[in-house]
């Protein structure tokens, strides 16, 4: 189910109400840590870390303003990620050595009235356990279709829900999709969002060129593969908390740097079958806390 949630989350990633085109890139280092059990006791002598490289782009294709001064937009979004796992004393049956993801989607946003708006997206994603393009099959490809209706409670508070459909289990299935976005802006900026995995942050705007803050966010990647003749899903998820300075260069270029801790990190294999919805019969590997650092950029054009 973890990969299901991640593939649905991509709907939120590509749907961007900003009227500007945006490109981003980020490199993450998750330090090595040991396997732990449910009581957080160390298991064996193995440990694992990860290097994550990911980027994305959103491009508005057309945009118009309705009679109530609300934007209506069509756009395209794409993202990709590559993860290299640094495993020592850990079998590939527990954690892969690498994986690659790529997604692209067309999205549409529009206001239905002053209080409600709608977001819709249709796209396709590639979830590989390696970087060998010659090994791509239809089983590595997931389709995504989603629609979300959003209630604008306040200028800075939005909640919503809808439906998303994908073929994670080999055939189209419908899942609920939730949306939440809240932000308070001023000298201090507070944000709570379910977009792109999830983020909670508090920032202090020092000046036009520098913002200092603390952030906690969740990320994940996945892969479709075959093991012992079975169709399997591999999921990698982590929650990080840290200190984040953001350097602004002009009005369009932003460099965020995060230094902190990977508080929760897990890797799991699950059989790609309907029964996984009703029970967890896969192999989960949880890791102890570890050092985390990331750097990247965002550019609007």
C-alpha positions as CSV (number, residue, x, y, z in Angstrom):
1,X,0.0,0.0,0.0
2,X,2.9,2.4,0.5
3,X,3.7,2.6,-3.2
4,X,0.0,3.1,-3.9
5,X,0.0,6.2,-1.6
6,X,3.2,7.5,-3.2
7,X,1.9,7.1,-6.8
8,X,-1.3,8.9,-5.7
9,X,0.8,11.7,-4.1
10,X,2.3,12.4,-7.5
11,X,-1.1,13.9,-8.5
12,X,-0.5,16.6,-5.8
13,X,3.1,17.1,-7.0
14,X,2.2,17.9,-10.6
15,X,-0.9,20.0,-9.9
16,X,0.5,23.4,-9.2
17,X,-1.7,26.5,-8.9
18,X,1.2,28.8,-9.5
19,X,0.8,30.4,-12.9
20,X,4.6,30.4,-13.5
21,X,6.7,27.6,-14.9
22,X,9.0,26.1,-12.4
23,X,12.0,23.7,-12.4
24,X,13.6,22.2,-9.4
25,X,16.4,19.8,-8.5
26,X,17.4,18.3,-5.1
27,X,20.2,16.0,-3.8
28,X,19.7,14.2,-0.5
29,X,22.1,12.2,1.6
30,X,20.6,9.8,4.2
31,X,23.4,8.5,6.5
32,X,23.9,4.9,7.3
33,X,22.0,3.3,10.1
34,X,21.3,-0.2,11.4
35,X,18.1,-2.3,11.1
36,X,15.9,-2.2,14.2
37,X,13.0,-4.3,15.4
38,X,9.6,-3.1,16.7
39,X,11.2,-2.3,20.1
40,X,13.9,-0.3,18.3
41,X,16.6,-2.8,19.1
42,X,19.4,-3.3,16.6
43,X,19.1,-6.3,14.3
44,X,22.4,-7.9,13.1
45,X,25.5,-6.0,12.0
46,X,24.2,-4.6,8.7
47,X,23.4,-1.0,7.9
48,X,22.1,1.0,5.0
49,X,22.2,4.6,3.7
50,X,20.9,6.3,0.6
51,X,21.8,9.0,-2.0
52,X,18.7,10.5,-3.6
53,X,18.7,12.7,-6.7
54,X,15.4,14.1,-7.8
55,X,14.0,16.9,-10.1
56,X,10.8,18.2,-11.5
57,X,9.3,20.7,-13.8
58,X,5.8,22.3,-14.1
59,X,4.9,24.2,-17.3
60,X,1.5,26.0,-17.8
61,X,0.3,25.3,-21.3
62,X,-2.6,27.7,-21.2
63,X,-4.1,30.0,-18.7
64,X,-7.1,32.4,-18.6
65,X,-8.9,34.5,-16.0
66,X,-12.7,33.9,-15.6
67,X,-15.2,36.6,-15.0
68,X,-14.6,36.4,-11.2
69,X,-10.9,37.0,-11.7
70,X,-10.0,33.3,-10.9
71,X,-7.4,31.5,-13.0
72,X,-8.2,28.4,-15.1
73,X,-5.1,26.6,-16.2
74,X,-3.9,23.6,-18.3
75,X,-0.4,22.4,-17.7
76,X,2.1,19.6,-17.8
77,X,4.3,18.3,-15.0
78,X,7.2,15.8,-14.9
79,X,9.5,14.5,-12.2
80,X,12.2,11.9,-11.8
81,X,14.3,10.4,-9.1
82,X,17.2,8.0,-8.7
83,X,18.2,6.4,-5.4
84,X,21.5,4.6,-4.8
85,X,21.4,2.5,-1.6
86,X,24.7,2.1,0.3
87,X,24.1,-1.3,1.9
88,X,26.6,-3.2,4.1
89,X,25.7,-6.7,5.4
90,X,22.1,-6.3,4.1
91,X,20.6,-8.7,1.5
92,X,18.9,-7.4,-1.7
93,X,15.9,-9.4,-0.4
94,X,15.5,-6.6,2.2
95,X,16.8,-3.5,0.4
96,X,17.5,-2.9,-3.3
97,X,20.8,-1.6,-4.5
98,X,19.2,1.2,-6.6
99,X,15.9,2.3,-8.1
100,X,14.7,4.9,-10.6
101,X,11.3,6.6,-11.0
102,X,10.0,8.9,-13.7
103,X,6.5,10.5,-14.1
104,X,4.7,12.8,-16.4
105,X,1.1,14.1,-16.2
106,X,-1.2,16.7,-17.7
107,X,-3.3,18.6,-15.2
108,X,-6.2,21.1,-15.2
109,X,-7.2,23.5,-12.4
110,X,-10.3,25.7,-12.4
111,X,-12.6,27.5,-9.9
112,X,-16.2,26.2,-9.8
113,X,-17.4,29.2,-7.7
114,X,-15.9,31.5,-5.1
115,X,-15.6,28.7,-2.5
116,X,-14.8,25.6,-4.6
117,X,-12.2,24.7,-7.1
118,X,-11.3,21.5,-8.9
119,X,-8.0,19.8,-9.8
120,X,-7.7,17.0,-12.3
121,X,-4.7,15.0,-13.5
122,X,-3.9,12.1,-15.9
123,X,-0.4,10.7,-16.1
124,X,1.9,7.8,-16.3
125,X,4.8,6.7,-14.1
126,X,7.8,4.4,-14.5
127,X,9.0,2.5,-11.4
128,X,12.3,0.6,-12.0
129,X,14.5,-1.5,-9.7
130,X,17.5,-0.4,-11.8
131,X,18.5,2.0,-14.6
132,X,18.5,-0.5,-17.5
133,X,16.0,0.9,-20.0
134,X,16.3,-2.3,-22.0
135,X,14.6,-4.1,-19.0
136,X,11.5,-1.9,-19.0
137,X,8.2,-3.9,-19.3
138,X,4.6,-3.0,-18.9
139,X,4.8,-4.2,-15.3
140,X,7.0,-1.2,-14.5
141,X,4.5,1.3,-15.7
142,X,1.6,2.8,-13.6
143,X,-1.1,5.0,-14.9
144,X,-2.7,7.6,-12.7
145,X,-6.0,9.5,-13.0
146,X,-7.3,11.7,-10.3
147,X,-9.8,14.5,-9.5
148,X,-10.0,16.5,-6.3
149,X,-12.5,19.1,-5.2
150,X,-11.2,21.8,-2.9
151,X,-13.0,24.0,-0.4
152,X,-11.4,27.4,0.1
153,X,-12.2,28.1,3.7
154,X,-9.9,31.1,4.0
155,X,-7.4,32.7,1.7
156,X,-4.7,30.6,3.4
157,X,-6.6,27.4,4.2
158,X,-7.8,24.8,1.7
159,X,-9.1,21.3,2.3
160,X,-10.5,18.8,-0.2
161,X,-11.0,15.3,-1.3
162,X,-11.6,13.2,-4.4
163,X,-10.8,10.0,-6.1
164,X,-7.6,8.6,-7.7
165,X,-7.3,5.6,-10.0
166,X,-4.2,3.6,-10.8
167,X,-3.1,0.1,-11.8
168,X,-0.7,-0.7,-8.9
169,X,-2.2,-4.2,-8.5
170,X,-2.2,-4.9,-12.2
171,X,-5.7,-3.6,-13.0
172,X,-7.4,-0.2,-12.5
173,X,-8.5,0.4,-8.9
174,X,-10.0,3.5,-7.3
175,X,-8.6,5.0,-4.1
176,X,-9.6,8.0,-2.0
177,X,-7.4,11.1,-2.4
178,X,-7.1,13.8,0.3
179,X,-5.9,17.4,0.0
180,X,-4.9,19.9,2.7
181,X,-2.9,23.1,2.4
182,X,-2.5,25.9,5.1
183,X,0.0,28.7,5.2
184,X,0.5,31.8,7.3
185,X,2.8,34.4,5.8
186,X,4.4,37.4,7.4
187,X,7.8,38.0,9.1
188,X,7.2,34.4,10.2
189,X,5.8,31.8,7.7
190,X,4.1,28.6,8.9
191,X,3.0,25.9,6.5
192,X,1.2,22.6,6.8
193,X,0.7,20.7,3.5
194,X,-0.1,17.3,2.2
195,X,1.3,18.1,-1.2
196,X,4.3,16.2,-2.5
197,X,4.4,13.7,0.4
198,X,3.8,16.1,3.3
199,X,5.5,19.1,5.0
200,X,5.3,21.0,8.2
201,X,7.5,24.1,8.5
202,X,8.1,27.3,10.4
203,X,10.3,30.0,8.8
204,X,11.7,33.4,9.7
205,X,12.2,35.8,6.9
206,X,15.5,37.5,7.8
207,X,15.5,39.7,4.7
208,X,14.7,39.5,1.0
209,X,17.7,37.2,0.4
210,X,17.6,34.8,3.4
211,X,15.0,32.7,5.3
212,X,15.8,30.5,8.3
213,X,13.5,27.8,9.3
214,X,12.8,24.3,10.7
215,X,11.0,21.7,8.6
216,X,9.7,18.2,8.8
217,X,8.7,16.4,5.6
218,X,8.0,13.0,4.2
219,X,9.3,11.6,0.9
220,X,9.3,8.2,-0.9
221,X,10.2,6.2,-4.0
222,X,9.2,2.8,-5.3
223,X,9.8,0.1,-7.8
224,X,7.9,-2.7,-9.5
225,X,9.9,-6.0,-10.0
226,X,9.7,-9.7,-10.1
227,X,11.1,-11.9,-7.3
228,X,10.9,-15.7,-7.2
229,X,8.3,-15.7,-10.0
230,X,6.0,-13.2,-8.1
231,X,5.2,-9.6,-9.0
232,X,6.4,-7.4,-6.2
233,X,6.4,-3.8,-5.1
234,X,9.4,-2.2,-3.3
235,X,8.8,1.0,-1.3
236,X,11.3,3.3,0.3
237,X,9.9,6.0,2.6
238,X,11.5,8.4,5.1
239,X,10.6,11.4,7.3
240,X,13.3,14.0,7.9
241,X,13.4,16.9,10.4
242,X,16.0,19.7,10.3
243,X,17.2,23.2,10.1
244,X,16.7,24.8,6.6
245,X,18.2,28.1,5.4
246,X,16.9,29.3,2.1
247,X,18.9,31.7,-0.1
248,X,17.0,33.8,-2.5
249,X,18.8,35.1,-5.6
250,X,16.5,37.7,-7.2
251,X,12.8,37.0,-7.4
252,X,13.0,33.7,-9.3
253,X,15.9,31.6,-7.9
254,X,15.8,29.8,-4.5
255,X,18.5,27.6,-2.9
256,X,17.2,25.5,0.0
257,X,19.7,23.6,2.2
258,X,18.5,21.2,5.0
259,X,20.7,19.8,7.8
260,X,19.0,17.4,10.2
261,X,18.0,13.9,11.1
262,X,16.2,11.1,9.2
263,X,13.7,10.3,12.1
264,X,11.9,7.4,10.4
265,X,13.1,5.4,7.4
266,X,11.7,2.1,6.1
267,X,12.1,-0.2,3.1
268,X,9.5,-2.9,2.3
269,X,8.7,-5.6,-0.3
270,X,5.0,-6.4,-0.8
271,X,3.3,-8.8,-3.2
272,X,1.5,-6.9,-6.0
273,X,-1.9,-8.4,-5.3
274,X,-5.3,-7.4,-4.0
275,X,-4.8,-9.1,-0.6
276,X,-2.1,-6.5,0.3
277,X,-4.9,-4.0,0.7
278,X,-6.4,-5.9,3.6
279,X,-3.3,-7.1,5.4
280,X,0.4,-6.5,5.6
281,X,2.1,-9.7,4.6
282,X,5.2,-8.2,3.1
283,X,8.8,-7.8,4.4
284,X,9.4,-4.5,6.2
285,X,12.8,-3.2,7.1
286,X,13.0,-0.3,9.6
287,X,16.1,1.7,10.2
288,X,17.5,3.7,13.2
289,X,17.7,7.5,13.1
290,X,20.6,8.9,11.0
291,X,22.2,12.1,9.8
292,X,20.5,13.9,6.9
293,X,21.6,16.7,4.6
294,X,20.2,18.0,1.3
295,X,20.7,20.9,-1.1
296,X,18.9,21.9,-4.3
297,X,17.3,24.8,-6.2
298,X,14.0,26.1,-7.5
299,X,13.7,28.4,-10.4
300,X,10.6,30.1,-11.8
301,X,10.5,31.3,-15.3
